Amino acid sequence: MPTPVDLIVPLKAPRAGKSRLRGAVDDAVHPALVLALASDTVAAAVAVARRVVVVAAEPETVTPLKEFGVEILAESGPGDLNSALRQGELLLRADDPAAVIGALQADLPALRPADLTAAIAEAPGRRAFVADWAGTGTTLLLSAPGGSLDPWFGAGSARAHAVSGAVALRAPAPGLRRDVDTPADLAQARDLGLGPATAALLGEREQPQRGGR
């Protein structure tokens, strides 16, 4: 049987998150856009993972995500991304010491379950990561079964994860690699095919995902 995979999705308060994305929509709509990106991310995640935990800086602002079946955990550490992931890891590992635990970024509106499935299938038994579109960041980090996640998110995280011993996965997985930090990133995600929440917020129809880069 495949080793179960549990995912952690860290999420800042929508009003404060994604500052470089401001201008893509009116400022009043910006928090809703951040939440829509997360909604499309977790909708794909719950279709693949056994369990999805959202570690949220302000849990009360992301309660709509509960409709997808995720658990919401209030962030209690110093407020940085890696500490939030370690908090989620402690919770998940306590319940299943042998599981594969993954860290998934919350800004993947073109993500499809097939993207995650392809990455997970390439990584059995190994701590591994998926680099973002630019090749410098990380959108997904997976532990080995029962192993430490050991997150090194931040500037240049792809290199940091490689140096720390994680294997770079090669699956094309276009929706998994297309994180959204800027309006230009959002336009590229639109070209791939936005998920329903982001598409609806932008007044578009959900589109089938296109392949390629």
Solvent accessible surface area in square Angstrom, and as a share of the most:
residue,aa,sasa,rsa
1,M,230,1.03
2,P,119,0.75
3,T,53,0.31
4,P,53,0.33
5,V,14,0.08
6,D,1,0.01
7,L,0,0.00
8,I,0,0.00
9,V,0,0.00
10,P,13,0.08
11,L,15,0.07
12,K,139,0.59
13,A,7,0.06
14,P,6,0.04
15,R,144,0.53
16,A,59,0.46
17,G,4,0.04
18,K,49,0.21
19,S,78,0.50
20,R,161,0.59
21,L,0,0.00
22,R,97,0.35
23,G,64,0.61
24,A,32,0.25
25,V,28,0.16
26,D,108,0.56
27,D,97,0.50
28,A,97,0.75
29,V,55,0.32
30,H,1,0.00
31,P,43,0.27
32,A,46,0.36
33,L,0,0.00
34,V,7,0.04
35,L,31,0.15
36,A,8,0.06
37,L,2,0.01
38,A,0,0.00
39,S,13,0.08
40,D,7,0.03
41,T,0,0.00
42,V,0,0.00
43,A,33,0.26
44,A,5,0.04
45,A,0,0.00
46,V,50,0.29
47,A,68,0.53
48,V,45,0.26
49,A,12,0.09
50,R,127,0.46
51,R,58,0.21
52,V,5,0.03
53,V,0,0.00
54,V,0,0.00
55,V,0,0.00
56,A,0,0.00
57,A,48,0.38
58,E,37,0.17
59,P,37,0.23
60,E,120,0.54
61,T,48,0.28
62,V,1,0.00
63,T,64,0.37
64,P,66,0.42
65,L,0,0.00
66,K,117,0.50
67,E,140,0.63
68,F,61,0.25
69,G,62,0.59
70,V,10,0.06
71,E,68,0.31
72,I,37,0.19
73,L,45,0.23
74,A,54,0.42
75,E,40,0.18
76,S,92,0.59
77,G,42,0.40
78,P,118,0.74
79,G,50,0.48
80,D,63,0.33
81,L,59,0.30
82,N,28,0.14
83,S,13,0.08
84,A,3,0.02
85,L,1,0.01
86,R,115,0.42
87,Q,37,0.16
88,G,0,0.00
89,E,22,0.10
90,L,133,0.66
91,L,63,0.31
92,L,0,0.00
93,R,42,0.15
94,A,82,0.63
95,D,91,0.47
96,D,30,0.16
97,P,93,0.58
98,A,64,0.50
99,A,0,0.00
100,V,15,0.09
101,I,0,0.00
102,G,0,0.00
103,A,1,0.01
104,L,1,0.00
105,Q,41,0.18
106,A,13,0.10
107,D,10,0.05
108,L,0,0.00
109,P,0,0.00
110,A,0,0.00
111,L,4,0.02
112,R,43,0.16
113,P,52,0.33
114,A,73,0.57
115,D,7,0.04
116,L,0,0.00
117,T,71,0.42
118,A,42,0.33
119,A,0,0.00
120,I,37,0.19
121,A,73,0.56
122,E,54,0.24
123,A,6,0.04
124,P,99,0.62
125,G,51,0.49
126,R,98,0.36
127,R,36,0.13
128,A,0,0.00
129,F,6,0.02
130,V,0,0.00
131,A,17,0.13
132,D,16,0.08
133,W,46,0.16
134,A,81,0.63
135,G,43,0.41
136,T,83,0.48
137,G,16,0.16
138,T,6,0.04
139,T,1,0.00
140,L,0,0.00
141,L,0,0.00
142,L,3,0.01
143,S,1,0.01
144,A,27,0.21
145,P,57,0.36
146,G,39,0.37
147,G,24,0.23
148,S,75,0.49
149,L,0,0.00
150,D,55,0.29
151,P,7,0.04
152,W,131,0.46
153,F,17,0.07
154,G,52,0.50
155,A,116,0.90
156,G,39,0.37
157,S,3,0.02
158,A,7,0.06
159,R,180,0.66
160,A,30,0.23
161,H,0,0.00
162,A,50,0.39
163,V,107,0.62
164,S,40,0.26
165,G,56,0.54
166,A,7,0.06
167,V,55,0.32
168,A,31,0.24
169,L,4,0.02
170,R,187,0.68
171,A,12,0.09
172,P,104,0.66
173,A,6,0.05
174,P,17,0.10
175,G,0,0.00
176,L,0,0.00
177,R,21,0.08
178,R,14,0.05
179,D,19,0.10
180,V,0,0.00
181,D,38,0.20
182,T,33,0.19
183,P,59,0.37
184,A,64,0.49
185,D,22,0.11
186,L,6,0.03
187,A,42,0.32
188,Q,76,0.34
189,A,0,0.00
190,R,89,0.32
191,D,86,0.45
192,L,11,0.06
193,G,0,0.00
194,L,6,0.03
195,G,3,0.02
196,P,75,0.47
197,A,32,0.25
198,T,0,0.00
199,A,1,0.01
200,A,72,0.56
201,L,53,0.27
202,L,41,0.20
203,G,70,0.67
204,E,61,0.28
205,R,206,0.75
206,E,89,0.40
207,Q,78,0.35
208,P,110,0.69
209,Q,51,0.22
210,R,133,0.49
211,G,66,0.64
212,G,52,0.50
213,R,183,0.67
